[in-house]
Structure formats: structure tokens, C-alpha cells
Amino acid sequence: MMRYPSSGTARVAPPPSPRHATGARGGASAGDNERMAVPRQRPPRLIRPVREPATVPPPLEGPWAPTDLRLDHADLLPLPDGAHGPEDVLIDPDGRVISGDEDGRLWWWPADAPAGTRPRLLAETGGRPLGIELDPVDGALVVCDAYRGLLRVTPDGVVHELTGSAPPVHLADNATVARDGTIYFTDSSDRFPLSHWKRDLLEHRPNGRVLAYDRRTGRTEVVTSGLYFPNGVALTPDESALMLVETATHRLLRIDLPDGRATVLTDLPAYPDNVAAVGDGTYWIALPSPRLPIMERLLPHPRVRQLVALLPGAVQPQPRRYGLVALVDGEGRVLRTLHGPTGAYSMITGVRQHGDLLWLGSLTATGVARVRLG
């Protein structure tokens, strides 16, 4: 087991006045949308990798063996034409399936909608929505926006900014909300924006952290730092710890609260993304791609990694087109895996169980997907 020390705290001023975005019940002019636009962070041109020993990805065998292939037969609920990237998925108390897209919009479908149903517009964030969670205090949505920070979205689509995209929040990725309203969320990288996430993985430095937002004071505190692209996060049932994954090191960790001490639970054979609690002490993990041997063979060669990071994205190592999600317990033991070897629905970044249905989101797909469990 490995442990990280907890960090100190960082504070920000109370949130500014709410900023409003388009909801399903209203419209916005072109000027409104221009005012909502968020400047994109310019990434560093050169990465700063260090020499590390090469590693070997474990095979997909044992509980990871591809025996359940139902992800290749998932139903698709498409986004509007031209939209893509429903990174996360959530079902709200009204039975609406909610997801976002790369253009900053939030959409919803009825949970019982047949395959092929088009969504309705809920809101526009003006950024890039990633993780979406339900606030147990008032039923609003908590949205991690890669460019605007942490947002609150009311059921009728009004967007309020809780933490800005300027420091201390750089890349808000995924969140989980405690019963008292505290919002824990990952700040995946303080060096690279979402559009250059591959550079962070190639650099392979601990550029990320976990933050906690206190709605009573409007302050954000650092729970723990020194993490390798921390991504999905979920509270344990007793709220004594967080279950968290690091994408860059393909690890599942437990973060003790409130001290932020981290314990590595397991090494995963794929790169993990969002984590969703089922409510019974188990957790679904979305895994966008099996690990890439070439990425791990490059670890002892920092100069080569620098050169690879300068290549056009199309010729850099690409995620494997493969559908994969896993159910684990609180100790990191794998209870079940679902596969899609053909990549019919791939780059799975979001997963959510609702009754006997499993809903899926993807960083690149043109809609959300669902499969029946059982």
C-alpha cells in the first residue's frame, strides 16, 4: 500500500453572482452565447517528463475476462445531429437521463425512451460539461465544467458558477456530493486543459488534486494533492472516504476524510475515468480503453515522450476502441465486468446504474447508451 500526505488548504472568494444560461424553457440570442464563451487555456508547448521504469499491462483475464459482451448490443439514444461527447450520464428524480456534449450543452431524455429518441435541451454552460452529479440538498445538478469550473444547474436549466475556471480550479472533472452539501471534486491537471489531456498522461507527473467546496462559505479547500490525473470520485456509504481513480497510473485509491490520506487499492488493466456509487458499497468504473503497451514502454524515455507530445494528435498513441466497465467493492475487488470488444460503443467515460439498467456516456460517441443488467 502507498500513502500520500494530505495537503494544506487553499481558499477562494465567495462565488460571484449567478450567470444564467439557456434552459429548456427559454431562448438566448447570439449575443448571450458570445458573453458565455470562456477563453481556452493555452497548454505548455513542452512537457516535463521524468524517467520511470517501464511497466507491463496485465491481461484481461480472471474477473476481467471478456465473457459478458453485452456492451456491443447497447441501445443508443442519440444527441442532435453534429453533437458528440456525452462524457457522463445521470438520472434525476424526475426520471430524466441527463448528459452533456462537447459544445457546452446539457440534454435530457425520458429514462423510458425507446432507442433512437432525440433529447431536449436543458441548459448551455458556455464551457465543456464533464461529470454530472445530483445535489441531495436541493435536487439541482452539480456539473464539473472543464473550462468554467464547478457549476450548479437548476432543474429548469439556470446555470450558477460556484468556482471559476481560474485558479484554484484548472480542470474540474468529476464530483460527488455529501449529505451536508459539501462537494468533493477532482481537479485533474494544473498544467493541461482537457483538449490536451494526452500531454498530461505523457508527462506522467502528479499535477492533480481533490478539492472540497463548502456551499456555506463559498470556499474551496484542497483535500489532497500530488495525484496523477485524478478523475472519477465517489463517496463511501458512511462518507468517511472517497473512492477515486487516477487515469495516468490506472489505479483505484481510497482517500480518507478529512485528512486526505490516500491508499492504493488496486492496479487496473485499463485507463479509468468516472466512478459512480451504486449505494450498497459497490461502485461502477468506466474504463475508456485497455492500457496501451507503447505508453508504458515509453516511461523510461522522457525525451521520446517529449517528442511524441509535439506530434499531431492523430499520430500520437490512440486509445483502443473497446467498451469496458467494471463493478468493484469497497476494497477494490472486481465483482463484474461488461465488455464490448467490437467497440460499437467505445471510449466509455461515464456509467450509472438505475434499477436494472446501466447507462453509459462516452468522450467521443454521438449519444448515450444503455444495457439491461441481469
C-alpha positions in Angstrom: 0.0 0.0 0.0 1.1 3.5 -0.7 0.1 6.7 1.1 0.3 10.3 0.2 0.3 13.1 2.8 -2.6 15.4 2.9 -2.0 18.9 1.7 -2.9 22.2 3.2 -5.9 24.3 2.2 -6.5 26.9 -0.4 -9.3 29.4 -0.3 -11.2 31.4 -2.9 -13.6 34.3 -2.6 -17.3 33.5 -2.3 -18.9 32.7 -5.7 -19.9 35.6 -7.9 -23.4 36.5 -8.8 -25.1 33.7 -10.8 -24.5 33.6 -14.5 -27.5 32.4 -16.5 -27.5 30.1 -19.5 -30.1 28.9 -21.9 -32.7 26.4 -20.4 -35.3 24.2 -22.0 -37.9 26.8 -21.3 -36.2 29.8 -22.7 -34.0 31.1 -25.5 -30.8 33.0 -25.9 -29.6 35.4 -28.5 -26.3 35.1 -30.3 -25.0 37.9 -28.1 -25.9 36.0 -25.0 -24.0 33.0 -26.2 -21.0 35.2 -27.0 -21.0 36.5 -23.5 -21.0 33.0 -22.1 -17.9 31.9 -24.1 -14.9 31.0 -22.0 -11.4 31.6 -23.1 -9.5 28.4 -23.6 -6.3 27.8 -21.6 -3.2 27.6 -23.7 -1.2 24.5 -22.8 2.6 24.4 -22.3 4.3 23.5 -25.5 6.8 21.2 -23.8 6.0 18.5 -21.3 8.4 17.8 -18.4 8.6 14.1 -18.1 10.9 12.2 -15.7 12.5 8.8 -16.3 10.4 6.0 -14.8 10.7 2.2 -15.0 8.7 0.5 -17.8 5.6 -1.4 -16.8 3.6 -4.1 -18.5 -0.2 -4.0 -18.7 -1.9 -7.1 -17.1 -4.0 -9.1 -19.5 -7.8 -9.1 -19.4 -8.2 -12.4 -17.6 -9.8 -13.8 -14.5 -12.7 -11.4 -13.4 -11.5 -9.1 -16.3 -12.0 -11.8 -19.0 -14.3 -10.8 -21.8 -17.1 -13.2 -21.1 -20.0 -10.8 -20.9 -20.2 -8.9 -24.2 -23.4 -7.1 -23.8 -21.9 -3.6 -24.4 -21.7 -4.5 -28.1 -25.5 -4.6 -28.1 -26.3 -1.5 -26.2 -29.2 0.8 -27.2 -28.2 4.2 -28.4 -30.1 7.4 -27.5 -28.5 9.9 -29.9 -27.6 13.5 -29.4 -28.8 16.0 -32.1 -27.0 15.8 -35.4 -23.5 17.0 -35.2 -23.2 16.8 -31.4 -20.9 14.3 -29.6 -19.1 13.7 -26.4 -21.7 12.8 -23.7 -18.9 12.4 -21.2 -21.1 11.5 -18.1 -24.7 10.4 -17.6 -27.1 10.9 -14.7 -30.8 10.0 -14.0 -32.6 12.7 -11.9 -35.6 12.3 -9.6 -38.0 13.2 -12.4 -36.7 10.2 -14.5 -34.7 12.4 -16.9 -31.5 11.0 -18.3 -29.1 13.9 -18.4 -25.8 14.3 -20.3 -23.7 16.9 -21.9 -21.8 17.5 -25.2 -18.6 19.0 -26.4 -20.3 22.2 -27.3 -21.3 23.0 -23.7 -24.9 21.9 -23.8 -26.8 19.7 -21.4 -29.5 17.5 -22.8 -32.1 15.1 -21.3 -34.2 12.1 -22.4 -37.0 10.3 -20.6 -35.5 7.3 -18.9 -38.1 5.0 -20.6 -37.5 6.5 -24.1 -37.1 3.9 -26.9 -33.7 3.6 -28.7 -33.2 6.4 -31.2 -35.1 9.0 -29.2 -33.7 12.6 -29.6 -33.1 14.7 -26.4 -34.4 18.0 -25.3 -32.2 20.9 -24.4 -31.8 21.6 -20.6 -29.0 24.2 -20.5 -25.9 25.7 -22.0 -22.9 26.1 -19.7 -20.7 28.1 -22.1 -17.8 25.6 -21.5 -17.4 21.8 -21.6 -19.5 19.8 -19.1 -17.9 16.6 -17.8 -19.0 14.9 -14.6 -22.6 15.5 -13.5 -24.0 14.7 -10.1 -27.3 15.3 -8.2 -27.3 17.6 -5.2 -29.1 15.8 -2.4 -29.8 19.1 -0.6 -32.0 20.8 -3.2 -32.2 18.4 -6.2 -30.1 20.7 -8.5 -27.3 19.3 -10.7 -23.6 19.8 -9.9 -21.6 20.0 -13.1 -17.9 19.8 -13.5 -17.1 22.0 -16.5 -13.6 21.7 -17.9 -13.4 25.4 -18.7 -15.8 27.1 -16.2 -15.1 25.1 -13.0 -17.8 23.8 -10.7 -21.4 24.8 -11.7 -24.8 24.4 -10.3 -27.7 23.9 -12.7 -31.3 24.1 -11.5 -33.9 21.7 -12.8 -35.2 24.3 -15.2 -31.8 25.0 -16.7 -30.4 28.1 -14.9 -26.6 27.9 -14.5 -24.8 29.3 -11.5 -21.0 29.4 -11.2 -19.7 28.1 -7.9 -16.0 28.1 -8.6 -14.4 29.8 -11.6 -12.1 28.3 -14.2 -9.2 30.5 -13.0 -7.1 29.2 -10.1 -7.6 27.3 -7.9 -9.7 25.2 -10.3 -8.0 24.3 -13.5 -9.7 21.2 -14.9 -12.8 20.2 -12.9 -13.6 16.6 -13.9 -15.8 14.6 -11.7 -17.7 15.2 -8.4 -19.5 13.6 -5.5 -21.9 15.4 -3.1 -22.1 14.7 0.7 -25.3 14.7 2.6 -24.4 18.0 4.2 -23.9 19.6 0.7 -20.1 19.5 0.6 -19.0 18.9 -3.0 -15.8 16.9 -3.4 -14.4 17.1 -6.9 -11.3 16.3 -8.9 -9.1 19.0 -10.4 -7.3 16.7 -12.9 -4.4 18.8 -14.0 -3.0 22.2 -13.2 -0.9 22.2 -16.4 -3.0 21.0 -19.3 -6.6 21.7 -20.4 -9.0 19.0 -21.4 -8.1 19.4 -25.1 -4.5 18.3 -24.3 -5.2 15.6 -21.8 -2.8 13.2 -23.6 0.1 15.6 -22.8 -0.6 15.2 -19.1 -0.6 11.4 -19.4 2.7 11.6 -21.4 4.3 13.9 -18.8 3.2 11.5 -16.1 3.6 13.9 -13.2 1.3 14.4 -10.2 -0.4 17.5 -11.5 -3.8 16.8 -10.0 -5.7 17.1 -6.7 -9.0 16.6 -5.0 -10.9 19.7 -3.8 -13.9 20.3 -1.5 -16.3 23.1 -2.0 -18.2 24.4 1.1 -21.5 26.0 0.0 -21.9 27.8 3.3 -18.7 29.8 2.9 -18.1 29.7 -0.8 -14.6 28.4 -0.1 -12.7 25.6 -1.8 -10.2 23.6 0.2 -7.6 21.1 -1.0 -8.3 17.6 0.3 -5.2 16.1 -1.1 -2.8 16.8 -4.0 0.1 15.1 -5.8 -2.2 12.8 -7.9 -1.7 11.5 -11.4 -4.7 12.8 -13.4 -7.3 12.1 -10.7 -10.6 11.5 -12.4 -13.7 9.7 -11.1 -14.7 10.1 -7.5 -17.5 8.7 -5.3 -18.2 8.9 -1.5 -18.4 5.7 0.5 -21.8 5.0 2.1 -20.6 6.3 5.5 -18.9 9.3 3.9 -15.7 8.5 5.7 -13.7 8.2 2.5 -13.6 8.8 -1.3 -13.2 6.1 -3.9 -11.0 7.7 -6.6 -9.2 6.7 -9.7 -6.1 8.0 -11.3 -6.2 7.8 -15.1 -2.4 8.2 -15.7 -1.4 5.4 -13.2 -4.6 3.3 -13.8 -5.1 2.9 -10.1 -8.1 2.8 -7.7 -7.5 4.6 -4.4 -9.3 5.3 -1.2 -8.9 8.8 0.1 -9.7 9.1 3.9 -11.7 12.1 5.1 -11.0 14.6 6.3 -7.2 14.1 6.4 -6.8 13.2 2.7 -4.6 10.2 3.2 -4.6 8.0 0.1 -4.3 4.2 0.0 -3.9 2.4 -3.3 -6.4 -0.4 -3.6 -5.7 -2.0 -6.9 -3.9 -1.6 -10.3 -6.4 -1.7 -13.2 -5.8 -3.3 -16.7 -7.4 -0.3 -18.3 -7.4 3.5 -18.0 -10.2 4.5 -15.6 -12.5 7.5 -15.9 -15.7 8.3 -14.0 -16.8 6.4 -10.9 -20.4 6.0 -9.7 -21.6 4.6 -6.4 -24.4 2.1 -6.5 -25.4 2.8 -2.9 -24.7 -0.6 -1.5 -20.9 -0.2 -1.0 -20.2 -1.1 -4.7 -19.0 1.2 -7.5 -19.1 1.2 -11.3 -16.0 2.3 -13.0 -16.0 3.5 -16.6 -12.8 2.4 -18.5 -12.3 4.2 -21.8 -9.6 2.0 -23.1 -7.4 -1.0 -22.1 -3.9 0.1 -21.3 -1.5 0.8 -24.2 1.8 -1.1 -24.0 3.5 1.6 -26.1 2.7 4.2 -23.5 4.3 2.1 -20.7 7.3 1.2 -22.8 7.9 4.9 -23.2 8.2 5.6 -19.4 12.0 5.1 -19.3 12.4 7.6 -22.2 11.5 11.1 -21.2 13.0 12.7 -24.3 11.0 10.5 -26.6 7.8 11.3 -24.7 8.6 15.0 -25.2 8.8 14.4 -29.0 5.6 12.3 -29.0 3.7 15.1 -27.2 4.7 17.5 -30.1 3.2 15.2 -32.8 -0.3 15.9 -34.2 -2.9 14.2 -32.1 -3.9 11.9 -35.0 -0.4 10.2 -35.0 0.0 10.0 -31.2 -0.8 6.7 -29.5 -4.6 6.3 -29.7 -7.0 4.7 -27.2 -8.1 1.3 -28.2 -11.7 1.1 -29.5 -13.1 -1.2 -26.8 -16.1 -0.9 -24.5 -15.4 -1.7 -20.8 -17.0 -1.1 -17.4 -16.3 -2.8 -14.1 -18.2 -3.2 -10.8 -15.9 -3.2 -7.7 -16.4 -3.3 -3.9 -15.0 -1.0 -1.3 -11.7 -2.9 -1.2 -11.2 -2.7 -4.9 -12.2 -6.3 -5.6 -13.7 -6.8 -9.1 -17.2 -8.2 -8.9 -18.2 -8.0 -12.5 -17.1 -6.6 -15.9 -19.0 -5.9 -19.0 -17.3 -5.7 -22.4 -17.7 -4.5 -26.0 -14.8 -5.9 -28.0 -16.0 -4.6 -31.3 -16.0 -1.0 -30.0 -19.7 -0.5 -31.1 -19.9 1.9 -28.1 -16.3 2.8 -27.1 -14.3 5.4 -25.1 -16.8 4.9 -22.2 -16.1 7.6 -19.7 -19.4 7.7 -17.7 -21.5 4.9 -16.2 -24.6 5.0 -13.9 -26.9 2.2 -12.7 -30.6 3.0 -12.4 -32.7 0.0 -11.4 -31.9 -2.9 -13.8 -30.5 -0.5 -16.5 -26.9 0.6 -16.9 -26.4 3.9 -18.6 -23.2 4.8 -20.4 -21.5 8.0 -21.5 -18.5 8.5 -23.8 -16.0 11.2 -24.6 -16.4 10.6 -28.4 -19.8 8.9 -29.0 -22.8 10.6 -30.7 -25.2 9.7 -27.9 -25.7 7.9 -24.6 -26.1 4.1 -24.4 -27.9 1.7 -22.1 -27.9 -2.0 -21.4 -30.0 -4.1 -19.2 -28.4 -5.9 -16.3 -29.4 -9.3 -15.1 
